[in-house]
């Protein structure tokens, strides 16, 4: 397998003007979608929680197409997917190294390609993949198991973006295990009561691979007589063990170990703003059926640490030779062909139309201006007094 480019010239990575337009379009579309689509749909939760859940998650699945088109069609970012097909219809945990603060922007792009029908394509997994075809129902857009994230608690306060994540009932953590344990229990109970599957993205490292975080990880490794990592941080295992154990009880089907690498990583949001946009993004996906994971908590902790050791080895080989390494075969994983971007382009047109409607209403309708101000005040108040709309949803479902 040929080595892939890992560096690009500064001029090829975009200019500050491109970065400014990219970030502005991305955030503006989030605000437009929130006020035009999410706010009206939100009130369904008081009448039928199941219908509300379907609609709000369909909106988010539709929005997932937007960053795909924005980065790949407008910025010419190329996504290289290696390894296993990701089944969009099964309940799973996706554990992933946290290379930069903006990794989650590229997860949607990776899953857009990794969840395509694998018939006729390469596959390293031995299991028979069932229900490959996407459902014809518009409510199953992007797969039946909707994508959720484990996020830092402060993200829910970000206007627009954080409020949408509240409505989509993401799992927030505060790094206080007593409180996080309650949030985890509510998250699992909520989706279990709805009989609702999801794909949950977890960054076990807890933070990105910045220089400061790398130095802290080195001190931690030295203090505990552990291996010193260069390309990753040591994972936090307490939340992982609790999450895997609880979700296993409610039908967890698999765990995907995902490794991400960039040619020129944008470490922070400001890097994207300045035009430091990666031209090549690499994802290696490895599926582990839940039956292959140990039951014991201590063994689950060891299992994750072993995956991170393999990840360090694979990333070292990638950065030195241009190839990932499959931990079972000890050979480079197969490169999968990308999915056509037609669906993403349709999503881009849809959200562009929403952007235009939002701007027109904002400039010409006093009633809509009041609508915007009212919902800003509502979400700030709910977040301040109740911790977010996800807590409201949980209480409503309990009743």
Secondary structure, DSSP 8 states (H G I E B T S, - for coil): ---------GGGG--HHHHHHHHHHHHHHHHHHIIIIIHHHHGGGGT-HHHHHHHHHHHHHHHHHHHHHHHHTTS--EEEEEE----TTS-EEEEE---STTHHHHHHHHHHHHTS--TTS-----S---S-S--S-GGGTT-SSEEEEEEEGGGGGSTTHHHHHHHTT-EEE-S-HHHHHHHHHHHHHHHHHTT--EEEEE-TT-S---HHHHHHHHHHHHHTT----SSS-----HHHHHHHHHHHHTT--EEEEEEEEESS---SHHHHHTT---SEEEEEEEEEEGGGS-SSHHHHHHHHHHHHHHHHHHHHHHHHHS----TTTSS---B-----SHHHHHHHHHHHHHHHHHHHHHHH-HHHHHHHHHHHHHHHHHHHHHS-HHHHHHHHHH-
